[in-house]
């Protein structure tokens, strides 16, 4: 009987936990399986339109280096939003967009879960502990809330694999060249995903982990007789080589982005400053969301600091308690050590033995402390990582600014993104705490009881404070702000969210702590009464019940955190497209969208200004920046980071300060803006403008302009017959032979010398040839292009051939060819031996 039960428990531990993890992942991301996607925020306005463009160009056999449909033309690959060269995307674009994009989101969530599980197992944690750590990271707030930032979501999946590779090298060392190649490959993948800030943070932590956990720090290593200094130099050489190789592998993304940064608002003299960089700093008053994720509501009911997705790093109720338990374990151990030093035993203070005992124990403590600093401790590393990353996430309030270190690294925005490392370290600490709890089950009921009491006290105090604040008269709040209407709106939202007794989410943490307390207490009772050879089912099952409760809680939060829409809604053109003027539908002019700016949300966001389903549908009909490119409509704004500074300066002269309303229609028309779209009580108002043409041929005299006689068709594809447009007199003609994103061909016939004005962005990399002879592309009208032409009939060809992109592709391919042979130096199963 005992053997039979042992077999059953072994089978449950072997297959039960993987099935539970898979089921929780399927439940959390079930909208993807139902043909829906998280098309809100940047996912709707940046990532989906960009990926739509990338797929269109790649399937046509072209390199999508230039996107002409937004910001008067923009270097799409250099924008570093979603990586064109990211291998999973690059290999999947032959599939339909809904299929591969939804599939890759699910696969990256599974990769984050599996990577965290493997890393925790390499830390010698038990399977239940590793499962809990994997759930708290992969389904935690930081990863799942960044579903609208696909580049961050993809990058975060590789962090546990980077550290797992380093840990594997400690336990089963491979040749330095093979490890360097593997490490460089894992470091480069997040950069290729199209994000720079988060991959840089990950690379710094991976490098630090490699340095402090390197075998060179341990004195007894088999086969290594070199001096300690030479071993450290060898470690630094491996790290330097891996960093250089990773940069080379990601050069196709890094070099164009660095070139764009020199022309963007983050260049020297641009409008980007430290105040702007620190605007998304983590606010300390958001800490309650660690225990109550819906403390400030969610989506259209959210009333915390803007933006919601940047400040969430909840990890589940039980994992949070276990992480705090692991953090406090070191403090308790230090207290016991000091108590041991102070304990004189049987001697009194007057006896010589008392002083001698304290001196001896103090010396032992100092020696153990120093050796502890020399000997690497995983737990100590992640405690420090938690502390440092959280302090960096504070941004403008970070103490690091006192010593001259900017959490934004002087270039990036959103210091709160350091919370990725905070979330990761807390997940490792939670796994450690659960592992300790499994070995010491008698402490589990006390821990759960304490957290249950603390949670109920927080709910009671918060509801009391909310009732007292709501009872204050309006005159009381007027001494703090004139926006008493916003105060009333915030209180109304708090009564339906936060820790309100009317909110279901309020009772999830105390319910989980109560169930866990009952289960663990009952397990201890039955374990004490059971035979050692025949453990009780409750004693075997309580870790699994904790994992089940955590999986259910996190899956529910993930399922309800981000709104999702069907792919039919996402890809269907809004009816506004057919109502636009003819010159816009023929791609001879551009649209400009006036959007509601909403509440600033510097401290709290008025929920009345938050978008809901109706306002999101209206915004889509307004064709905001980059969404219009999905439907072959030209626009004038870049909605993401790294906008060109010259574009920003020019748009500021057209619109009112601090808003989107156009103040000068004549200037707008001169900028090739042919229509202004504005919201109007749920509808969309279209105001046509007589825009200056996109292509204008200027002759002395008369003045010739390209007339709008082309057909409304997608000019990205090779046009069928040439489009010949008559001039203002017989011999001045302009024929558009080809109009592709990176190549434009014109046939020009003039009696006199002329110049062609192209109202697309002037940017390095554009080259022009007239009848095969190279001519210069000059800047005109601040941001546009001009080509001077002699009299006669000529063929003008413009091509976008950015040197940085082509050089980056060559470097990345060379690095890849050099890396592949290094990945399989040793046959499978062989490694370098390491002794303790």
Secondary structure, DSSP 4 states (H G I P E B T S, - for coil): -HHHHHHHHHHIIIIIHHHHHHHHHHHHTHHHHTTEE--STHIIIIIHHHHHHHHHHHHTT-----BTTSTTSB-TTTT-SS-TT-HHHHTTTTS-HHHHHHHHHHHHHHHHHHHHHHHHHHTT--HHHHHHHHHHHHTSHHHHHGGGSHHHHHHHTTHHHHHHHHHHHHHSB--HHHHHHHHHHHHHHHHHTT-SHHHHHHHHHHHHHHHHT-GGGSS--TT--S-HHHHHHHHHHHHHHHHHHHHHHTHHHHHHHHHHHHHBTTSTTSS--HHHHTTTPPPGGGGGGGT-TTTT--GGG--SSSPGGGT-----HHHHHHHHHHHHHHHHHHHHHHHHHH--TT--TTSHHHHHHHHHHHHHHHHHHHHHHHS--HHHHHHHHHHHHHHHHTGGG-GGGGGT--TTTTT-S-GGGGHHHHHHHHHHHHHHHHHHHHHTGGGHHHHHHHHHHHHHHHHHHHHHHHHHHHTS-HHHHHTT-S-HHHHHHHHHHHHHSTT-TT-TTHHHHHHHHHHHHHHHHHHHHHHHHSBTTB--HHHHHHHHHHHHHHHHHHHHHHHHHS--EEHHHHHSPPTHHHHS-HHHHTTSSEEEEE-------SS---GGGS--HHHHHHHHHTT-TTTGGGGT--BS---SSS-BHHHHHHHHTTB-TTS--BS-HHHHHHTTEEEEEEEETTEEEEEE--PPPSEEEEESSSB----S---SS-TTSPPSS-EEE--SSTT-EEEEEEE-SSEEEEEEEESS-EEEEE-S---TTEEEEETTEEE--EEETTTEEEEEE-SEEEEEEEEE--HHHHHHHHHHHHHHHHHHGGGGSSPTT--B----
